[in-house]
C-alpha cells in the first residue's frame, strides 16, 4: 500500500492550514512558565514512579477513570484493537479549531511519554477553569493516544506482536496499529503531530559530551528536506521546548539528523500535510531516571501546547532549534575510570577506562512485572571525552570478573582467566574492583552487578 503518497500533491494547498493564526489573540492569558509547571508537576503528578512497569491494564484503568469521571472535559474512545486484541484508546480535550494529534509508545519499550500524558491530563483537569488553560481549550482540540502498541508494551519490546516495527510500517500498513494511526490522521486532519519516543541510552550530545536526555526533530517530508509553513512551525515548537527545558537539562538537549525516511510515520504524516515534531527521551544521571524524564516531557508538552494556543510560538526563533547540537552515539551508563585491566589481546595489564552500557528490561514471571537494569561491557580505552551518567574511580585497583561468593571487604584469590576483560554488546558487567595485596591475594573493594532490580508490579 502506498496510501500516503496522494498527500504530496496536496502539500502546497494544505501548508497554509498547518499553522495557527499568525495574528495572536490580543492579550491572551499568560500561561505558566517552565518553573511554575515544574512546581505544579512536583505537587500534582499522577504518573507512576517507574515507567517501564506501566502496562496495558494500568492504561485501561486510568483512561476508564477519566471516562467515568463525568463531564465533557475529556473524551475517551476505543479507536481499535492491537494484533492480539488489546484496546487502543484515544483521550481528547479542547474544542478549538487548531487540531493536535499526539501518540506515544508505538515502540512498546519506550514508555516515558505515556506517563507524561497522564500528568498532562491531570494538569488540564485541575486547571481547566484558570484563564490560560480555558484559553487553550478554546483554541485547540488535542487528541492523544497514550499507548499505540499495547502488545509490545506488555512484553516491553520495540516491535508489535507480529514482530513489526510500527514506525517503519507507514507505507505497507501491515499492522493494525499502523492502520489505526493512519486512520486517525486521515479522519482528524490535525495541523500538527507529536511523535513521542524513547531513544537509545547511548545517545550523546555535546561538546562536552553528555547523555541526550531529550532530542528533537522537525521531521522532513522529502529528500531535499524542503521547508514550508509546517516545518517552520515544528522548528519553532522545538525552540519553545528547548528554551523551556534548558534550565533543567542544559547541555543535554540534542537534535536528530533530519534525513527523510519514507517508511517512517513522522515523515509520511508530514508529507500528507500534518507536520510532525519528534520528541525522544534518553538517559538521565540518576538511579531512577524516570521522575525527571517524565517531568521534562510534561513541561515540553504543556509549554508547547500553550505556545500554540496563545500564538507565542510565532515569536520563537527557529534558529534556536537549528543550533541544537546534533546527536551522536557512544555514550555509557557507567565508566570505570583508571582501572588496571587485562585485555585478551594485550601482553600485560594496562591502566584504562571501561565503559558499561545500560538497558532497561521487564521480566514477566507468575503475573508479576519486574523492571531490571542490565549492564554490559561495551568499551575500553581512553574514555575521557565520552558521555556517561555515572563514574567509578578505580585508580590503583584491578578489574576482574566477579567470582562466586565475592563480597566487599573479602580477601580472594583470582584465577588468571578471571582477570581478562572482554567487551561486546552481550558481555555482562558482573565485575569486581580489587586492591592487590603482597601475598598475591586481593581485597574486594567494589562489586558491579550485571543486573539490578528496579521495581516489581
HELIX and SHEET records of a PDB file:
HELIX    1   1 UNK A    6  UNK A   14  1                                   9    
HELIX    2   2 UNK A   15  UNK A   17  5                                   3    
HELIX    3   3 UNK A   34  UNK A   44  1                                  11    
HELIX    4   4 UNK A   51  UNK A   53  5                                   3    
HELIX    5   5 UNK A   56  UNK A   68  1                                  13    
HELIX    6   6 UNK A  112  UNK A  127  1                                  16    
HELIX    7   7 UNK A  131  UNK A  139  1                                   9    
HELIX    8   8 UNK A  150  UNK A  155  1                                   6    
HELIX    9   9 UNK A  166  UNK A  168  5                                   3    
HELIX   10  10 UNK A  176  UNK A  188  1                                  13    
HELIX   11  11 UNK A  229  UNK A  249  1                                  21    
HELIX   12  12 UNK A  265  UNK A  271  1                                   7    
HELIX   13  13 UNK A  290  UNK A  310  1                                  21    
HELIX   14  14 UNK A  312  UNK A  315  5                                   4    
HELIX   15  15 UNK A  318  UNK A  322  1                                   5    
HELIX   16  16 UNK A  416  UNK A  419  5                                   4    
SHEET    1   A 8 UNK A  74  UNK A  81  0                                        
SHEET    2   A 8 UNK A  87  UNK A  94 -1                                        
SHEET    3   A 8 UNK A 140  UNK A 145 -1                                        
SHEET    4   A 8 UNK A  98  UNK A 104  1                                        
SHEET    5   A 8 UNK A 192  UNK A 198  1                                        
SHEET    6   A 8 UNK A 275  UNK A 281  1                                        
SHEET    7   A 8 UNK A 214  UNK A 218 -1                                        
SHEET    8   A 8 UNK A 253  UNK A 255  1                                        
SHEET    1   B 2 UNK A 204  UNK A 205  0                                        
SHEET    2   B 2 UNK A 210  UNK A 211 -1                                        
SHEET    1   C 5 UNK A 388  UNK A 393  0                                        
SHEET    2   C 5 UNK A 332  UNK A 343  1                                        
SHEET    3   C 5 UNK A 350  UNK A 365 -1                                        
SHEET    4   C 5 UNK A 368  UNK A 381 -1                                        
SHEET    5   C 5 UNK A 451  UNK A 456 -1                                        
SHEET    1   D 3 UNK A 388  UNK A 393  0                                        
SHEET    2   D 3 UNK A 332  UNK A 343  1                                        
SHEET    3   D 3 UNK A 420  UNK A 421  1                                        
SHEET    1   E 4 UNK A 398  UNK A 401  0                                        
SHEET    2   E 4 UNK A 431  UNK A 436 -1                                        
SHEET    3   E 4 UNK A 442  UNK A 448 -1                                        
SHEET    4   E 4 UNK A 411  UNK A 412 -1                                        
END                                                                             
